[in-house]
Amino acid sequence: MSKALCWVGLILSLIVFLIFLLDVSAAIPFGRRNIFVDVVFMVIALLMMWMSWTTYREQK
């Protein structure tokens, strides 16, 4: 069960990262209202991906 939660966290943070990357590059979902917020959310999503991946590796 905990491995599945690691994968869910990894996939959801990847989706968040891609949404905000799309907003920075093409201004599609949010209209590029504040680039600073987009970058902060992308960094947080990358940190979440890293934490999910390292937790998954520790459980093997």
C-alpha positions as CSV (number, residue, x, y, z in Angstrom):
1,M,0.0,0.0,0.0
2,S,2.7,2.5,0.8
3,K,4.5,1.9,-2.5
4,A,1.2,2.8,-4.2
5,L,1.0,6.0,-2.2
6,C,4.6,6.9,-3.4
7,W,3.5,6.4,-7.0
8,V,0.4,8.5,-6.5
9,G,2.4,11.3,-5.0
10,L,4.9,11.1,-7.8
11,I,2.3,11.1,-10.5
12,L,0.3,13.9,-8.9
13,S,3.3,16.1,-8.5
14,L,4.3,15.4,-12.1
15,I,0.8,16.6,-13.2
16,V,1.1,19.8,-11.1
17,F,4.6,20.4,-12.5
18,L,3.3,20.0,-16.1
19,I,0.3,22.3,-15.5
20,F,2.4,25.1,-14.2
21,L,5.1,24.6,-16.9
22,L,2.3,24.8,-19.5
23,D,1.1,28.0,-17.8
24,V,4.6,29.6,-18.0
25,S,5.3,28.5,-21.6
26,A,1.9,28.9,-23.2
27,A,-0.4,30.7,-20.7
28,I,-3.1,28.2,-21.2
29,P,-4.7,27.2,-17.8
30,F,-4.3,30.4,-15.8
31,G,-3.3,33.0,-18.3
32,R,0.2,33.5,-16.9
33,R,-1.0,35.9,-14.2
34,N,2.0,35.6,-11.9
35,I,5.2,33.9,-13.1
36,F,6.7,33.9,-9.7
37,V,3.9,31.7,-8.3
38,D,4.2,29.4,-11.3
39,V,7.9,28.9,-10.6
40,V,7.4,28.4,-6.9
41,F,4.8,25.7,-7.6
42,M,7.1,24.0,-10.1
43,V,9.9,23.9,-7.5
44,I,7.6,22.5,-4.9
45,A,6.4,19.9,-7.3
46,L,9.9,18.9,-8.1
47,L,10.7,18.5,-4.4
48,M,7.6,16.4,-4.0
49,M,8.7,14.2,-6.9
50,W,12.1,13.8,-5.3
51,M,10.7,12.9,-1.9
52,S,8.3,10.4,-3.4
53,W,11.0,8.8,-5.4
54,T,13.5,8.5,-2.5
55,T,10.8,7.1,-0.2
56,Y,9.9,4.5,-2.9
57,R,13.5,3.5,-3.2
58,E,13.9,3.1,0.6
59,Q,11.0,0.7,0.7
60,K,12.5,-1.9,-1.7
